[in-house]
Amino acid sequence: MKILSTAMLAFALAIGGSIGAAHAEGTRPTTLSDWASGSKSKPWADGGHDTDATRVKLSNCHYTLVGTTLSGNSPKQIIQLQKRNIIGIYDSYGNKTTNCGSWSTWANPGSGDYKFQLNVYYTSTSTSSSTTICCFAANPVTIQW
């Protein structure tokens, strides 16, 4: 009887250990290249099957100044989460200012179709929301919902 109880306890611990951790409903790895301020990601669908936050992380962020040889790292960005409304237009779900390589996180926005927009990216000395600085790139980019 003691052997059976020990085996049952080991089985219960194994099952409980594999079920215990929460995981995001979805993850999409992607890259950005030749983006300007206002560029938008491809949409994704959140089924609302969990209560996890929606997160976006841009890594290895880089910019190029059009018509010159100037380029460099983009240390900080402002990105906006957008949610599709009932008539098909994407409304802002809020902006996040974050450092390259860090997560931009929005509390669980519920089920729906989403995309993110690059509003502003910083060069080493200034911000750019104009078209004079073009060609923001980040690789990899991770989206979790």
C-alpha positions in Angstrom: 0.0 0.0 0.0 2.9 2.4 0.8 4.4 1.8 -2.6 1.1 2.5 -4.4 0.7 5.8 -2.3 4.2 6.9 -3.2 3.6 6.2 -6.9 0.3 8.1 -6.8 1.9 11.1 -5.1 4.7 11.1 -7.7 2.2 11.0 -10.5 0.1 13.8 -8.9 3.2 16.0 -8.5 4.2 15.4 -12.1 0.8 16.3 -13.4 0.4 19.3 -11.2 3.9 20.6 -12.1 3.1 20.5 -15.8 -0.3 22.2 -15.5 0.7 24.9 -13.0 2.4 27.5 -15.3 0.3 29.9 -17.3 1.2 30.5 -20.9 0.2 33.3 -23.4 -2.7 32.5 -25.7 -0.6 33.4 -28.7 2.9 34.5 -29.7 4.1 35.9 -33.0 7.8 36.5 -33.8 8.4 38.9 -36.6 10.8 41.6 -37.9 10.4 45.2 -38.9 12.3 46.8 -41.7 11.9 50.2 -43.5 9.3 51.4 -41.1 8.5 55.1 -40.7 6.5 56.7 -37.9 2.9 55.6 -38.4 3.7 52.2 -39.8 1.5 49.4 -38.5 1.9 45.7 -37.9 -0.1 42.9 -39.5 -3.2 42.2 -37.3 -3.6 39.3 -35.0 -6.7 37.8 -33.3 -7.0 37.4 -29.5 -9.6 34.9 -28.7 -9.9 36.1 -25.1 -9.3 32.6 -23.7 -7.1 33.9 -20.9 -6.5 37.0 -18.8 -2.9 37.6 -19.9 -1.7 41.0 -20.9 -0.8 41.9 -24.5 2.9 42.6 -24.9 5.2 43.8 -27.7 9.0 43.8 -27.6 11.2 45.5 -30.2 14.8 44.3 -30.1 18.0 45.5 -31.9 16.3 48.8 -32.9 18.1 50.7 -35.6 17.3 53.8 -37.8 18.7 55.3 -41.0 18.5 59.0 -42.0 17.3 59.2 -45.6 19.7 60.6 -48.1 22.7 60.4 -45.8 25.0 57.8 -44.4 23.8 58.6 -40.8 22.4 55.7 -38.9 22.5 54.3 -35.4 20.7 52.6 -32.6 17.2 53.7 -31.6 17.2 53.5 -27.8 13.5 54.3 -27.2 10.1 54.0 -29.1 6.5 55.0 -28.6 4.1 52.3 -29.8 0.4 52.2 -29.8 -1.9 49.1 -29.4 -4.9 49.3 -31.7 -8.1 47.3 -31.4 -10.6 46.8 -34.3 -14.1 48.2 -33.4 -17.5 46.9 -34.5 -17.4 48.8 -37.9 -13.9 47.6 -38.7 -11.8 50.7 -37.8 -8.8 50.2 -35.5 -9.1 52.5 -32.4 -6.2 53.3 -30.0 -5.9 51.2 -26.9 -3.1 53.4 -25.6 0.5 54.4 -26.2 3.5 53.0 -24.4 7.0 54.5 -24.3 9.6 51.9 -23.8 13.3 51.2 -24.3 14.4 49.0 -27.1 14.6 45.4 -25.8 11.9 45.9 -23.1 8.3 44.9 -23.2 5.4 47.4 -23.9 2.5 45.9 -21.9 -1.2 46.5 -22.0 -3.5 44.9 -19.4 -5.7 42.2 -20.8 -7.7 44.0 -23.6 -10.1 41.2 -24.2 -11.0 39.3 -27.3 -10.7 41.0 -30.7 -8.4 41.9 -33.6 -5.3 43.9 -32.8 -2.3 45.5 -34.4 0.4 47.9 -33.2 1.6 51.2 -34.7 5.1 52.8 -34.4 4.3 56.4 -33.4 7.7 57.7 -32.6 11.2 56.4 -32.5 14.2 58.1 -31.0 17.6 58.5 -32.5 20.6 59.0 -30.2 19.8 62.7 -29.9 16.2 63.4 -30.9 12.8 62.0 -31.7 11.3 61.4 -35.1 7.7 61.5 -36.0 8.4 63.0 -39.4 9.4 61.5 -42.6 12.9 62.9 -42.6 14.2 60.0 -40.7 13.1 56.8 -42.3 13.8 53.3 -42.1 13.4 52.1 -38.6 14.2 48.4 -38.1 13.9 45.9 -35.3 14.8 42.3 -35.3 13.4 40.3 -33.6 10.0 41.6 -32.6 7.9 39.5 -30.3 4.1 39.9 -29.9 2.3 38.0 -27.1 -1.4 38.0 -26.3 
